[in-house]
Amino acid sequence: MQGKHTETKKKKKKKKITIKKATEKTNNPRNSITKRANIKMSRRSNDPTKSLRFLQISKLMRTFKPVTVNGSPARSIIKEVKDKETAEPDYFKCYKNHARLSYLQKYLLEFIKHQPDASIYLSLIIKPSDPEFPYDLEKLKINLTIPSKFPEEKSQRPRIVVLNDEIPRGFAVNIEIGFGRIVDIAQGIIKDNEIELVDGIGLTSMILTLDKYLELFLKQEKKDTIKFVKTKKKPEKSKPQQQTPKTKPKPKAELKQQQQEKPKPRITPQMREYRKKLIDEMCFKLEDSVRLFRDENYKVTIPVLQKSVPDLWKKNGSIDLMLHIPESYPVLPLNVTFKNNFNENLVVRLCKQDQFEMVKIIKTYKAYERNISANVREYDFGSDSLLVILNWLTNNLDKFIKDQDSFKEQVSLSKSIPAC
């Protein structure tokens, strides 16, 4: 009896050991799966082509080809990337599946790599897909802002600005608010029985949903909006003249210091959005004729249309201008200059006179440059639109090259320069 009892104990002990081992075996695969998943996630986070931000923007750019990216025409960006690849064939090979990446994707990866905290701006054209769309709107033009931490952080919300001139601002605001409503639904902030997301919750889904419910947003009551108005200083009343002691002129260094100490205008989000809208409108219409140089400077090529403009510009067929658009534009004025050495290069290339004559010709053209800069700065175009300003300048170039006194005299005689 005792022997049997001992035998059964051993069996039970063995059974326990077997069960323990079996449990360890069943646990091990789970552990290995978790480890593999963690390794995969860490690899994914190190691979910029797998980041959610890159994937969502890439999908959006495939669905809606952008007109501009960060203020530069998409065509110009594609050309720059092509040139980079030609000059340095191995440059983009650091990215996984580099051969499959489009030129815009390569630009996007470089931008995210070098400016990880910067927002990305896309200008898009949306053709209303509803065949029974009741409004006379062929294309909706928008600028989409994608914050740097989107989509990981819910506080980082994409937003749009409507660029169509033919849509009154009050209705454009309704579309922008409607898009904000779509973002709220996509991020799970609100539930909405009226709006159903199209194809997921990403950026492409948001824009497709905007297209689907465009009629809903347009038929809402027009929102009241604030209009930017330039204020002119009232002339000061004449005061009785008092004898004041003559003061010595201030040294240049002191004057320069005082100029630097002038307070800059406070830039509000509305001002920033308004400026962005004006720039995107210009890029939309002029396409390859506009190129962002750096910060607030754009190179714009305008055609030479009149017969009465300087000969070298006529022979060249166009001129290259540099537009400095201050961050606080239109509170601070636009500054128009010429591209560095533009006229000097024209003189060297097109003039056959001797060196002494060429120097005189260059001086003449430099005077034209100064006159255009001064006259554009002083003239009231009646609009903040960069496109309107460039159009007027193009059609009246022969008038803007005159010295300031002659220009003012002509303007006062005609009251306004006719836009040809």
C-alpha positions as CSV (number, residue, x, y, z in Angstrom):
1,M,0.0,0.0,0.0
2,Q,2.8,2.3,0.9
3,G,4.6,1.5,-2.3
4,K,1.5,2.3,-4.4
5,H,0.9,5.6,-2.6
6,T,4.5,6.6,-3.3
7,E,4.1,5.7,-6.9
8,T,1.0,7.8,-7.3
9,K,2.7,10.8,-5.7
10,K,5.5,10.5,-8.2
11,K,3.0,10.4,-11.0
12,K,1.3,13.5,-9.7
13,K,4.6,15.3,-9.4
14,K,5.5,14.4,-12.9
15,K,2.2,15.6,-14.1
16,K,2.7,18.9,-12.4
17,I,6.1,19.3,-14.0
18,T,4.6,18.4,-17.4
19,I,1.9,21.0,-16.9
20,K,4.5,23.6,-15.9
21,K,6.6,23.0,-19.0
22,A,3.5,23.0,-21.3
23,T,2.6,26.4,-19.8
24,E,6.1,27.8,-20.5
25,K,5.8,26.5,-24.1
26,T,2.5,28.2,-24.6
27,N,3.8,31.5,-23.1
28,N,7.0,31.6,-25.2
29,P,5.3,32.2,-28.6
30,R,3.4,35.2,-27.2
31,N,6.5,36.7,-25.8
32,S,8.3,36.3,-29.1
33,I,5.4,37.8,-31.0
34,T,5.4,40.8,-28.7
35,K,9.2,41.2,-29.1
36,R,8.9,41.0,-32.9
37,A,6.1,43.6,-32.9
38,N,8.1,46.0,-30.7
39,I,11.2,45.6,-33.0
40,K,8.9,46.2,-36.0
41,M,7.4,49.4,-34.4
42,S,10.9,50.7,-33.5
43,R,12.1,50.1,-37.0
44,R,9.0,51.8,-38.4
45,S,9.5,54.9,-36.2
46,N,13.1,55.2,-37.5
47,D,11.9,54.9,-41.1
48,P,10.5,58.3,-42.2
49,T,8.6,56.7,-45.2
50,K,6.5,54.8,-42.6
51,S,5.6,57.8,-40.5
52,L,1.8,58.6,-40.3
53,R,2.4,62.2,-41.3
54,F,4.3,61.3,-44.5
55,L,1.9,58.5,-45.4
56,Q,-1.2,60.7,-45.0
57,I,0.2,63.6,-47.0
58,S,1.5,61.3,-49.7
59,K,-1.9,59.7,-50.1
60,L,-3.5,63.1,-50.3
61,M,-1.0,64.3,-52.9
62,R,-1.8,61.2,-55.0
63,T,-5.5,61.9,-54.8
64,F,-5.4,65.7,-55.3
65,K,-2.3,66.8,-57.1
66,P,-1.2,70.0,-55.3
67,V,-0.7,73.3,-57.2
68,T,1.8,74.6,-54.7
69,V,3.7,73.1,-51.8
70,N,4.9,75.5,-49.1
71,G,4.3,78.4,-51.5
72,S,6.3,77.0,-54.4
73,P,4.7,75.7,-57.6
74,A,4.7,71.9,-57.6
75,R,6.3,71.9,-61.1
76,S,9.2,73.9,-59.8
77,I,9.7,71.5,-56.9
78,I,9.6,68.5,-59.3
79,K,12.3,70.2,-61.5
80,E,14.5,70.9,-58.5
81,V,14.3,67.3,-57.3
82,K,15.1,66.0,-60.8
83,D,18.1,68.3,-61.0
84,K,19.3,67.2,-57.6
85,E,19.1,63.5,-58.7
86,T,21.0,64.3,-61.9
87,A,23.7,66.1,-60.0
88,E,23.8,63.5,-57.1
89,P,22.4,60.1,-58.2
90,D,22.8,58.6,-54.7
91,Y,21.3,61.5,-52.7
92,F,17.8,60.0,-52.1
93,K,19.0,56.3,-51.8
94,C,19.0,56.8,-48.0
95,Y,15.3,56.4,-48.1
96,K,13.7,53.0,-48.2
97,N,12.1,52.0,-51.6
98,H,13.6,55.3,-53.0
99,A,13.0,54.1,-56.6
100,R,9.2,54.0,-55.9
101,L,9.0,57.5,-54.4
102,S,7.6,60.3,-56.5
103,Y,9.5,63.6,-56.8
104,L,7.0,65.3,-54.5
105,Q,7.4,62.6,-51.9
106,K,11.2,63.0,-52.0
107,Y,10.8,66.7,-51.4
108,L,8.4,66.0,-48.6
109,L,10.8,63.6,-46.9
110,E,13.6,66.2,-47.1
111,F,11.4,69.0,-45.8
112,I,10.3,66.8,-42.8
113,K,13.9,65.8,-42.2
114,H,15.3,69.3,-42.1
115,Q,12.3,71.2,-40.7
116,P,10.5,68.7,-38.4
117,D,8.7,71.4,-36.5
118,A,7.4,73.3,-39.5
119,S,3.8,73.2,-40.9
120,I,3.3,72.0,-44.4
121,Y,1.1,74.1,-46.8
122,L,-0.7,72.5,-49.8
123,S,-2.7,74.5,-52.3
124,L,-5.4,72.2,-53.8
125,I,-8.1,72.3,-56.4
126,I,-11.3,70.3,-55.7
127,K,-13.8,69.8,-58.5
128,P,-17.2,69.2,-57.0
129,S,-17.9,65.5,-57.7
130,D,-21.7,65.8,-57.2
131,P,-23.2,65.8,-60.7
132,E,-26.3,67.7,-59.4
133,F,-24.2,70.3,-57.5
134,P,-26.5,73.3,-57.6
135,Y,-23.9,76.2,-57.4
136,D,-22.0,77.8,-60.2
137,L,-18.6,76.7,-58.9
138,E,-16.3,74.9,-61.3
139,K,-13.4,74.4,-58.8
140,L,-12.9,75.0,-55.1
141,K,-9.4,76.4,-54.5
142,I,-8.1,75.9,-51.0
143,N,-4.9,76.2,-49.0
144,L,-4.5,73.4,-46.5
145,T,-2.2,73.8,-43.4
146,I,-0.9,70.6,-41.9
147,P,0.7,71.1,-38.5
148,S,4.0,69.5,-37.6
149,K,2.7,67.1,-35.0
150,F,-0.4,65.9,-37.0
151,P,-1.8,63.3,-36.7
152,E,-0.2,62.1,-33.5
153,E,-1.5,65.1,-31.4
154,K,-5.2,66.0,-31.5
155,S,-4.4,69.6,-30.6
156,Q,-2.5,69.8,-34.0
157,R,-5.5,70.4,-36.3
158,P,-5.3,70.7,-40.1
159,R,-7.2,73.7,-41.4
160,I,-8.1,75.3,-44.7
161,V,-8.4,78.8,-46.3
162,V,-10.7,79.2,-49.3
163,L,-8.9,81.0,-52.2
164,N,-11.8,81.6,-54.6
165,D,-12.4,85.2,-55.4
166,E,-15.9,84.5,-56.7
167,I,-17.0,83.1,-53.4
168,P,-18.1,85.9,-51.0
169,R,-15.9,85.8,-47.9
170,G,-18.9,85.1,-45.6
171,F,-19.7,81.8,-47.5
172,A,-16.0,80.9,-47.7
173,V,-15.9,81.1,-43.9
174,N,-18.8,78.6,-43.8
175,I,-16.7,76.2,-45.8
176,E,-13.7,76.7,-43.6
177,I,-15.8,76.1,-40.4
178,G,-17.4,73.1,-42.1
179,F,-13.9,71.6,-42.6
180,G,-13.1,72.2,-38.9
181,R,-16.3,70.2,-38.1
182,I,-15.0,67.3,-40.3
183,V,-11.7,67.4,-38.5
184,D,-13.5,67.2,-35.1
185,I,-15.4,64.1,-36.3
186,A,-12.2,62.5,-37.7
187,Q,-10.4,63.0,-34.5
188,G,-13.3,61.6,-32.4
189,I,-13.9,64.9,-30.6
190,I,-17.6,65.1,-31.6
191,K,-20.2,62.8,-33.1
192,D,-22.3,64.2,-35.9
193,N,-25.5,62.7,-37.3
194,E,-25.4,65.0,-40.3
195,I,-21.9,64.2,-41.6
196,E,-20.5,60.8,-42.4
197,L,-16.7,60.5,-43.2
198,V,-15.7,59.2,-46.6
199,D,-13.0,56.5,-46.7
200,G,-11.4,56.5,-43.3
201,I,-10.3,59.3,-41.0
202,G,-7.1,60.6,-42.6
203,L,-6.3,63.8,-44.5
204,T,-7.7,62.4,-47.8
205,S,-10.9,61.3,-46.1
206,M,-11.3,64.9,-44.7
207,I,-11.0,66.5,-48.2
208,L,-13.3,63.9,-49.8
209,T,-15.8,64.5,-47.0
210,L,-15.5,68.3,-47.7
211,D,-16.3,67.6,-51.3
212,K,-19.3,65.5,-50.4
213,Y,-20.8,68.1,-48.0
214,L,-19.8,71.2,-49.9
215,E,-23.4,72.0,-50.8
216,L,-24.4,71.7,-47.1
217,F,-21.8,74.3,-46.0
218,L,-22.6,76.7,-48.9
219,K,-26.3,76.8,-48.2
220,Q,-25.8,78.0,-44.6
221,E,-26.4,81.6,-43.7
222,K,-23.6,83.9,-44.7
223,K,-21.1,84.6,-41.8
224,D,-20.2,88.2,-40.9
225,T,-16.6,88.9,-41.6
226,I,-14.0,91.6,-40.8
227,K,-12.6,93.5,-43.8
228,F,-9.0,94.7,-43.7
229,V,-8.9,98.5,-44.3
230,K,-5.9,100.7,-44.7
231,T,-6.1,103.8,-42.6
232,K,-4.6,107.0,-43.6
233,K,-3.3,109.6,-41.2
234,K,-5.4,112.7,-40.9
235,P,-3.6,115.9,-41.8
236,E,-2.5,117.6,-38.6
237,K,-3.9,121.0,-37.9
238,S,-1.5,123.9,-38.5
239,K,0.0,125.0,-35.2
240,P,1.4,128.5,-34.5
241,Q,5.1,128.4,-35.4
242,Q,7.4,128.6,-32.4
243,Q,11.1,129.4,-32.5
244,T,13.0,126.3,-31.6
245,P,16.7,126.0,-31.1
246,K,18.5,124.4,-34.0
247,T,19.6,120.9,-33.3
248,K,22.6,119.2,-34.8
249,P,21.8,116.4,-37.2
250,K,22.0,113.0,-35.6
251,P,24.9,110.7,-36.6
252,K,24.0,107.8,-39.0
253,A,24.7,105.2,-36.4
254,E,22.1,106.8,-34.0
255,L,19.5,107.1,-36.8
256,K,20.0,103.5,-37.8
257,Q,19.6,102.4,-34.1
258,Q,16.3,104.4,-33.9
259,Q,15.0,102.8,-37.1
260,Q,15.8,99.3,-35.7
261,E,14.0,100.2,-32.4
262,K,10.7,100.9,-34.2
263,P,8.1,98.4,-33.0
264,K,7.0,95.8,-35.5
265,P,3.3,95.4,-36.2
266,R,1.7,92.6,-34.1
267,I,0.9,89.7,-36.4
268,T,-2.5,88.1,-35.7
269,P,-3.5,84.6,-37.0
270,Q,-6.0,86.4,-39.3
271,M,-3.3,88.5,-40.8
272,R,-1.1,85.5,-41.4
273,E,-3.9,83.6,-43.1
274,Y,-4.8,86.6,-45.2
275,R,-1.2,87.0,-46.4
276,K,-1.0,83.3,-47.2
277,K,-4.2,83.5,-49.2
278,L,-2.8,86.4,-51.3
279,I,0.4,84.5,-52.0
280,D,-1.4,81.3,-52.9
281,E,-3.7,83.3,-55.3
282,M,-0.6,84.6,-57.0
283,C,1.1,81.2,-57.2
284,F,-2.2,79.6,-58.6
285,K,-2.5,82.0,-61.5
286,L,1.2,82.6,-62.4
287,E,2.4,78.9,-61.8
288,D,5.9,78.5,-63.1
289,S,6.4,82.3,-63.3
290,V,6.7,82.4,-59.5
291,R,9.4,80.9,-57.3
292,L,10.0,81.1,-53.6
293,F,13.6,82.2,-52.9
294,R,13.8,82.4,-49.1
295,D,11.6,83.5,-46.2
296,E,9.6,86.4,-47.6
297,N,11.1,86.8,-51.0
298,Y,9.6,85.6,-54.3
299,K,11.1,85.7,-57.8
300,V,8.4,86.7,-60.4
301,T,8.9,86.8,-64.1
302,I,6.5,89.2,-65.9
303,P,6.1,89.6,-69.7
304,V,7.0,92.8,-71.5
305,L,3.9,93.9,-73.4
306,Q,4.3,97.5,-74.4
307,K,6.3,99.0,-77.2
308,S,7.4,102.0,-75.2
309,V,9.4,100.1,-72.6
310,P,13.3,100.0,-72.6
311,D,14.7,98.2,-75.7
312,L,16.7,95.5,-73.7
313,W,13.5,94.4,-71.9
314,K,11.7,94.2,-75.2
315,K,14.4,92.1,-76.7
316,N,14.4,89.8,-73.7
317,G,10.6,89.5,-73.7
318,S,10.3,89.5,-69.9
319,I,11.9,90.9,-66.7
320,D,12.7,89.1,-63.4
321,L,11.4,90.9,-60.3
322,M,12.0,90.1,-56.6
323,L,8.9,90.6,-54.4
324,H,9.6,91.1,-50.7
325,I,6.3,90.3,-49.0
326,P,6.6,91.2,-45.3
327,E,5.2,88.8,-42.7
328,S,2.8,91.6,-41.7
329,Y,1.7,92.4,-45.3
330,P,-0.5,94.3,-46.1
331,V,0.0,96.4,-43.0
332,L,3.6,96.8,-44.1
333,P,3.9,97.5,-47.9
334,L,5.2,95.3,-50.6
335,N,8.7,95.9,-51.8
336,V,9.5,95.3,-55.5
337,T,13.1,95.1,-56.8
338,F,15.0,93.4,-59.6
339,K,16.8,90.1,-59.4
340,N,20.5,90.6,-58.7
341,N,22.5,91.7,-61.8
342,F,19.5,91.1,-64.0
343,N,20.0,94.3,-66.1
344,E,23.8,94.1,-66.0
345,N,23.6,90.6,-67.5
346,L,21.2,91.9,-70.2
347,V,23.5,94.7,-71.1
348,V,26.5,92.4,-71.4
349,R,24.6,89.9,-73.4
350,L,22.6,92.2,-75.8
351,C,24.7,95.4,-76.1
352,K,27.5,95.7,-78.6
353,Q,28.7,99.1,-77.6
354,D,32.1,99.8,-76.1
355,Q,32.7,99.4,-72.4
356,F,32.2,103.1,-71.6
357,E,28.8,103.2,-73.3
358,M,27.8,100.0,-71.6
359,V,28.5,101.6,-68.2
360,K,26.2,104.5,-69.1
361,I,23.4,102.1,-70.2
362,I,23.7,100.1,-67.0
363,K,23.3,103.3,-65.0
364,T,20.1,104.1,-67.0
365,Y,18.6,100.7,-66.3
366,K,19.6,101.0,-62.6
367,A,17.6,104.2,-62.5
368,Y,14.6,102.4,-64.0
369,E,14.9,99.8,-61.2
370,R,14.9,102.5,-58.5
371,N,11.9,104.2,-60.1
372,I,9.8,101.1,-60.2
373,S,10.6,100.2,-56.6
374,A,9.7,103.7,-55.4
375,N,6.5,104.1,-57.6
376,V,5.1,100.7,-56.6
377,R,5.7,101.5,-52.9
378,E,3.9,104.8,-53.2
379,Y,1.1,104.1,-55.6
380,D,-2.4,103.1,-54.3
381,F,-3.5,100.1,-56.3
382,G,-6.8,99.9,-54.6
383,S,-6.2,96.3,-53.7
384,D,-4.0,94.1,-51.5
385,S,-4.0,91.4,-54.1
386,L,-0.5,90.6,-55.3
387,L,-1.9,89.4,-58.6
388,V,-3.7,92.8,-59.2
389,I,-0.5,94.7,-58.4
390,L,1.6,92.6,-60.8
391,N,-1.0,92.8,-63.5
392,W,-1.1,96.6,-63.2
393,L,2.6,96.8,-63.2
394,T,2.8,94.6,-66.3
395,N,0.3,96.6,-68.2
396,N,1.8,100.0,-67.2
397,L,5.5,99.2,-67.0
398,D,6.4,102.2,-69.3
399,K,4.8,104.5,-66.7
400,F,6.3,103.0,-63.6
401,I,9.9,103.4,-64.9
402,K,9.5,107.2,-64.8
403,D,11.0,109.2,-62.0
404,Q,8.7,109.9,-59.1
405,D,7.8,113.5,-60.0
406,S,6.9,112.5,-63.6
407,F,5.0,109.5,-62.3
408,K,3.0,111.5,-59.8
409,E,2.2,114.1,-62.4
410,Q,0.9,111.5,-64.8
411,V,-1.2,109.8,-62.1
412,S,-2.7,113.1,-61.0
413,L,-3.6,114.0,-64.6
414,S,-5.3,110.7,-65.3
415,K,-6.4,110.2,-61.6
416,S,-5.6,106.5,-62.0
417,I,-3.6,104.5,-64.4
418,P,-5.8,102.5,-66.7
419,A,-5.3,98.7,-66.5
420,C,-4.8,97.7,-70.1
